[in-house]
Amino acid sequence: MRYLLLPIVLLLAACGSQDRYYYDDPWDSPESDTPRRTYDESYVPPSRMNADQLVARAQKAERDGREDQARVDYQQAFRRDRWHPAANTGYQDLMLRNGLFDEVWQEYLDLWQQNPARGDALWFHLRPMLIQRADEPLPIGKAIAVSEDKAARIHELEVASAEKAAADDRAGALADIEAALKIADQTRLHRLRISLMPPDDYDTLLQEYAERAEENPASGDNLYLHARVVANRDPNAALAMLRDGWILDLPGWWLRFGLGEISRELADAGFEQAKGGDVPAERSCLGYYGLAEAFFNDCKSARPDEPETLAALDWIASQRKRLG
């Protein structure tokens, strides 16, 4: 019997030792040079992070040289918020830095085609090519040269037209611009003519400028005039037309001006809704303003003293401040 006692005692000791929650760790001793591990209660696992946190994590990964991890974090941010501005711009910059223009271009082309009425979708779509072309000269085409006497007469007719338009004499204002066009076939004068034509003449005007663009498909400025008419009914369709011409790099200062002009008009149209706290509307509005600013800056680089371009850039800056 006594021989059985020893195994029983050993068994009880072993069972009792399983209830112990503390054990001596030589690496955790006060004499050890290795610091004790502590649990960071503020730590949030990536699976629980919101878009802002994931963007911050991606930016840190980029600073640390871990670009593969940054790309994963940006894509995770998209799952939380596909239209997050910093996530999209950071992701695009990362892709472009790694020579992946074609991949990022196709991705954002698909996104814009799925959301053609969102300003931020078009902005993110065109932004990589805007960056790619930043240092290229602007293909503005040849301006129509006129003598000083003709230029002075055109100016007189423009001033007279503006005065009549302010007095609600649309017919008289239009007649002055038509007279100016007989002196010089300038895009600027056609633009004024389009703005003065009665709404009932839309179909006739559309056909006229569509034919003009078809006769010279290499002219970005003729494309602008066609799009300017289309914009009276469907500004997003007009913007898509100009986008096609810009991607083909058609020459024409007015082509670039039109992209800025119609983008700004769409931004202004959605401004009140954006200012009211509607986040998608605000992002769309800022996207259109981003496009407008980019293309007006292109125009400014070619014609630094163009007053309408400078005024437009000032307006965009003030509107952005109002949105905060």
LOVOPA-339842 format. One line per field, with one value per residue (C-alpha): residue number from 1; x, y, z. Coordinates in pm, 1 decimal. Each point is the difference from the previous one (the first is absolute). Layout:
n c(NUM, ...)
c1 c(X, ...)
c2 c(Y, ...)
c3 c(Z, ...)
# end
This chain:
n c(1, 2, 3, 4, 5, 6, 7, 8, 9, 10, 11, 12, 13, 14, 15, 16, 17, 18, 19, 20, 21, 22, 23, 24, 25, 26, 27, 28, 29, 30, 31, 32, 33, 34, 35, 36, 37, 38, 39, 40, 41, 42, 43, 44, 45, 46, 47, 48, 49, 50, 51, 52, 53, 54, 55, 56, 57, 58, 59, 60, 61, 62, 63, 64, 65, 66, 67, 68, 69, 70, 71, 72, 73, 74, 75, 76, 77, 78, 79, 80, 81, 82, 83, 84, 85, 86, 87, 88, 89, 90, 91, 92, 93, 94, 95, 96, 97, 98, 99, 100, 101, 102, 103, 104, 105, 106, 107, 108, 109, 110, 111, 112, 113, 114, 115, 116, 117, 118, 119, 120, 121, 122, 123, 124, 125, 126, 127, 128, 129, 130, 131, 132, 133, 134, 135, 136, 137, 138, 139, 140, 141, 142, 143, 144, 145, 146, 147, 148, 149, 150, 151, 152, 153, 154, 155, 156, 157, 158, 159, 160, 161, 162, 163, 164, 165, 166, 167, 168, 169, 170, 171, 172, 173, 174, 175, 176, 177, 178, 179, 180, 181, 182, 183, 184, 185, 186, 187, 188, 189, 190, 191, 192, 193, 194, 195, 196, 197, 198, 199, 200, 201, 202, 203, 204, 205, 206, 207, 208, 209, 210, 211, 212, 213, 214, 215, 216, 217, 218, 219, 220, 221, 222, 223, 224, 225, 226, 227, 228, 229, 230, 231, 232, 233, 234, 235, 236, 237, 238, 239, 240, 241, 242, 243, 244, 245, 246, 247, 248, 249, 250, 251, 252, 253, 254, 255, 256, 257, 258, 259, 260, 261, 262, 263, 264, 265, 266, 267, 268, 269, 270, 271, 272, 273, 274, 275, 276, 277, 278, 279, 280, 281, 282, 283, 284, 285, 286, 287, 288, 289, 290, 291, 292, 293, 294, 295, 296, 297, 298, 299, 300, 301, 302, 303, 304, 305, 306, 307, 308, 309, 310, 311, 312, 313, 314, 315, 316, 317, 318, 319, 320, 321, 322, 323, 324)
c1 c(0.0, 275.9, 147.0, -318.7, 23.5, 297.7, -167.6, -316.5, 194.6, 187.3, -327.3, -162.8, 301.2, -10.1, -372.0, 49.4, 274.4, -242.5, -201.0, 295.9, -29.3, 349.1, 329.0, 353.2, 140.9, 374.1, -30.8, -258.5, 198.9, 100.5, 361.6, -60.2, 104.6, -298.4, -300.5, -330.5, -260.0, -296.3, -341.1, -92.4, -366.7, -23.2, 94.2, -270.9, 39.0, -23.9, -323.9, -163.7, 157.6, -203.6, 111.7, 185.1, 199.3, 85.1, 120.6, 222.6, 130.4, 68.1, 184.9, 218.3, 73.2, 109.1, 231.9, 146.2, 59.8, -267.2, -190.3, -165.5, -152.7, -106.2, -180.9, -188.8, -97.1, -128.9, -210.0, -136.6, -88.6, -199.3, -210.0, -99.7, -36.3, 57.9, -2.9, 234.5, 205.7, 333.0, -27.3, -48.6, 272.5, 245.6, -70.1, 36.8, 327.8, 131.2, -99.3, 146.0, 323.5, 34.0, -60.2, -353.4, -171.9, -193.6, -138.7, -113.3, -135.8, -221.6, -118.0, -117.9, -139.0, -229.6, -92.0, -90.5, -201.1, -203.6, -50.9, 0.5, -182.8, 248.6, 259.1, 244.0, -28.4, 104.4, 267.6, 155.6, -26.5, 185.9, 242.6, 264.3, 20.5, 6.2, 301.2, 159.9, -39.6, 94.2, 330.8, -115.1, -63.8, -364.3, -103.5, -208.6, -10.7, 32.5, -188.8, -167.8, 205.3, -184.1, 125.4, -11.9, -287.4, -205.5, 78.4, -115.9, -325.1, -65.5, 54.1, -250.4, -259.9, 59.5, -46.2, -317.6, -127.6, 61.3, -187.1, -299.6, -1.6, -3.6, -301.5, -179.3, 42.8, 109.0, -68.3, 211.3, 279.8, -1.7, 7.6, 316.7, 174.9, -108.7, 154.4, 323.1, 12.9, -7.5, 323.8, 172.7, -114.5, 117.9, -96.0, -55.4, -261.2, -175.2, -17.3, -176.4, -234.7, -96.9, -74.3, -229.6, -196.6, -362.6, -71.6, -242.4, 292.7, 182.1, -48.2, 108.4, 300.8, 94.5, -5.4, 204.1, 280.8, -6.5, 63.9, 271.7, 176.2, -38.0, 152.6, 315.4, 23.6, 360.4, -110.5, -54.2, -151.1, -270.5, -72.9, -32.7, -264.8, -200.6, 29.1, -93.4, -334.9, -51.7, 71.7, -315.9, -200.7, 243.0, 320.5, 128.3, -28.5, 183.3, 275.4, 33.4, 40.7, 276.0, 160.7, 26.9, 166.9, 239.8, 107.0, 78.3, 201.6, -179.0, 147.2, -212.2, 11.5, -377.9, -23.0, 185.4, -195.0, -325.2, 97.2, 61.3, -307.2, -255.3, 156.7, -34.9, -361.6, -81.9, 177.1, -191.5, -327.9, 58.5, 154.8, -301.6, -66.9, 368.1, 5.3, -301.7, 197.2, -67.7, 336.3, -36.0, -114.7, 291.8, 251.9, -152.9, 5.4, 364.3, 83.0, -144.4, 185.3, 321.2, -43.9, -87.9, 306.2, 231.4, -120.6, -18.6, 359.5, 89.2, -167.4, 179.8, 336.9, -62.3, -175.1, 103.7, -199.1, -336.7, -238.7, -278.6, 239.8, 145.0, -348.3, -105.9, 298.7, -78.3, -363.4, 95.2, 230.9, -277.4, -255.1, 235.8, 47.3, -376.8, -17.1, 271.4)
c2 c(0.0, 236.0, -55.3, 144.4, 322.4, 139.4, -9.3, 153.8, 287.5, 66.3, -3.2, 249.6, 230.3, -6.0, 80.4, 283.1, 150.6, 30.3, 261.1, 234.9, 313.2, 132.4, -151.1, 125.6, 128.0, 58.6, 258.8, 189.4, 21.1, 336.2, -84.1, -53.8, 267.4, -87.9, 230.1, -152.1, -15.5, 229.0, 1.2, 323.6, 57.3, 268.3, -245.6, -51.5, -298.5, 84.5, -195.8, 253.7, 315.9, 260.4, 157.9, 287.9, -238.8, -224.8, 296.0, 110.2, -356.0, -8.4, 330.7, -128.7, -316.3, 214.8, 201.8, -325.2, -125.1, -272.8, 90.1, -340.3, 39.1, 356.0, -118.7, -260.5, 263.2, 239.4, -276.0, -84.3, 368.3, -18.4, -278.8, 239.2, 309.3, -30.1, 376.3, 93.9, 287.5, -67.8, -374.7, 48.8, 260.5, -192.1, -323.8, 165.4, 163.8, -334.6, -177.2, 271.3, 2.6, -369.4, 36.9, -140.9, 271.9, -240.4, -194.3, 304.4, 165.0, -298.9, -32.6, 360.1, -0.2, -282.8, 192.3, 314.3, -190.7, -150.1, 348.2, 251.2, 272.3, 13.1, 273.8, -189.4, -306.7, 205.9, 177.8, -326.6, -138.2, 288.8, 78.3, -261.6, 140.2, 356.7, -98.2, -179.4, 304.5, 261.0, 93.3, -23.5, 314.8, 82.6, -65.6, 313.2, 12.8, 305.3, 319.4, 194.8, 311.6, 327.8, 350.2, 269.7, 174.0, -316.9, -85.5, 346.8, -35.0, -344.2, 145.2, 278.5, -252.0, -213.7, 298.9, 101.3, -358.9, -17.0, 327.3, -119.9, -335.3, 182.7, 195.7, -324.9, 69.8, -351.7, 39.2, 315.4, -157.9, -304.4, 216.8, 172.9, -332.9, -125.6, 312.8, -61.7, -358.2, 127.4, 182.4, -297.2, -357.7, -16.8, -264.2, 268.0, 170.2, -329.2, -61.9, 334.0, -80.1, -332.8, 173.1, 252.0, -239.0, -57.0, -339.9, -83.1, -1.0, -274.5, -277.6, 219.1, 123.9, -352.8, -124.2, 297.7, -46.7, -378.6, 33.6, 254.5, -244.7, -287.7, 206.9, 48.5, -282.7, 93.6, 334.0, -7.2, 348.1, -110.3, -290.3, 253.9, 196.6, -316.1, -96.7, 353.2, -40.9, -349.0, 137.7, 212.1, -322.6, -262.7, 133.9, -345.3, -119.2, 313.9, -64.5, -358.0, 129.0, 236.9, -272.3, -217.2, 280.4, 77.0, -363.9, 4.3, 316.2, 202.0, 348.8, 286.7, 246.9, 14.3, -378.6, 30.9, 309.8, -186.0, -284.1, 256.5, 206.8, -282.5, -167.7, 326.0, 39.7, -350.3, 69.8, 325.8, -176.7, -247.7, 245.8, 67.4, -370.3, -56.1, 286.0, -149.4, -295.1, -258.1, -183.1, -163.7, 334.2, 179.5, -248.1, 18.7, 379.6, 7.4, -245.3, 234.2, 293.8, -204.6, -63.3, 361.5, 124.3, -242.9, 96.4, 372.6, -19.6, -163.5, 288.7, 250.2, -156.0, 76.4, 335.0, 145.0, 322.8, -139.1, 178.6, -257.8, -279.0, 197.0, 89.8, -365.7, -113.3, 262.3, -112.2, -364.9, 87.7, 197.2, -278.2, -257.2, 217.3, 19.7, -378.9, -12.8)
c3 c(0.0, 85.1, -343.9, -144.7, 198.5, -191.2, -344.1, 143.8, 156.7, -324.3, -197.0, 236.6, -22.3, -378.2, -5.1, 242.1, -215.1, -296.4, 190.0, 25.2, -214.7, 65.7, -87.4, 25.0, -328.5, 11.6, -280.1, 202.3, 317.2, 149.2, -70.6, -374.6, -252.1, -219.7, 69.4, 97.3, -279.0, 53.0, -168.9, -183.1, 79.2, -273.5, -274.7, -262.9, -235.4, -374.3, -27.5, 232.8, -141.9, -185.9, -328.4, 167.5, 219.4, -292.6, -204.6, 288.4, 26.4, -376.8, 14.7, 283.2, -196.6, -294.5, 222.5, 129.3, -354.4, 19.1, -315.5, -42.1, 344.3, -82.5, -311.4, 202.8, 257.8, -266.9, -151.3, 343.6, 42.5, -325.9, 151.5, 276.9, -221.6, -375.6, -54.0, 283.7, -153.4, 174.4, -60.4, -373.3, -48.2, 217.4, -182.4, -340.8, 96.4, 123.8, -322.1, -223.4, 196.4, -74.8, -373.4, 5.0, -202.6, -226.3, 295.4, 194.8, -316.5, -81.5, 358.9, 20.2, -352.5, 109.7, 315.0, -194.0, -260.0, 283.6, 154.8, -289.9, 195.0, 290.5, -17.0, 218.6, -225.9, -302.8, 201.6, 120.1, -354.4, -164.7, 283.6, -99.2, -354.9, 130.1, 210.2, -293.3, -227.4, 260.3, -163.8, -361.6, -205.2, -60.7, -362.8, -48.9, -379.5, -221.4, 78.0, -279.0, -64.1, -61.5, -68.8, 266.4, -177.2, -18.4, 363.2, 106.2, -195.7, 150.1, 346.6, -69.9, -110.5, 307.5, 231.0, -180.7, 18.9, 374.5, 55.6, -200.3, 179.3, 336.0, -123.9, -95.3, -373.1, -87.9, -371.2, -21.6, 202.8, -227.5, -312.2, 121.6, 60.1, -341.7, -150.8, 192.1, -129.3, -354.6, 77.9, 167.3, 58.3, 361.3, 256.3, 263.2, -219.4, -74.1, 374.0, 46.4, -286.8, 159.0, 331.3, -173.3, -220.8, 112.2, 162.8, -281.8, -242.7, 192.1, -257.7, -291.0, 193.4, 105.0, -359.0, -120.6, 251.7, -23.8, -374.7, 63.7, 234.7, -248.1, -280.2, 204.3, 255.5, 84.6, 145.2, 374.8, -15.7, -245.7, 233.5, 281.0, -189.1, -64.6, 367.9, 108.0, -177.4, 146.1, 348.9, -19.9, 36.3, 133.1, 159.5, 98.4, -360.1, -114.1, 252.7, -125.3, -357.0, 104.8, 207.1, -312.2, -193.0, 281.9, 31.7, -372.5, 74.1, -265.7, -34.6, 124.1, 286.9, 10.5, 37.0, 332.7, 94.7, -66.8, 231.9, 272.8, -82.1, -1.9, 304.0, 192.3, -111.4, 126.5, 329.0, 44.8, -80.0, 283.8, 243.4, 221.2, 49.3, 74.2, 250.4, 175.5, 136.3, -269.9, -6.7, -346.3, -144.8, 162.7, -137.3, -346.8, 13.8, 109.9, -277.3, -261.3, 155.8, -6.7, -371.3, -69.6, 185.5, -180.2, -347.0, 71.7, 120.7, -331.2, -179.7, 220.6, -85.3, -368.0, 44.0, 337.5, -31.6, -111.8, 242.7, -10.8, 94.4, 290.5, 124.1, -18.5, 208.3, 264.2, 7.6, 46.8, 289.8, 172.7, -47.2, 148.6, 305.3, 43.5, -2.3, 265.4)
# end
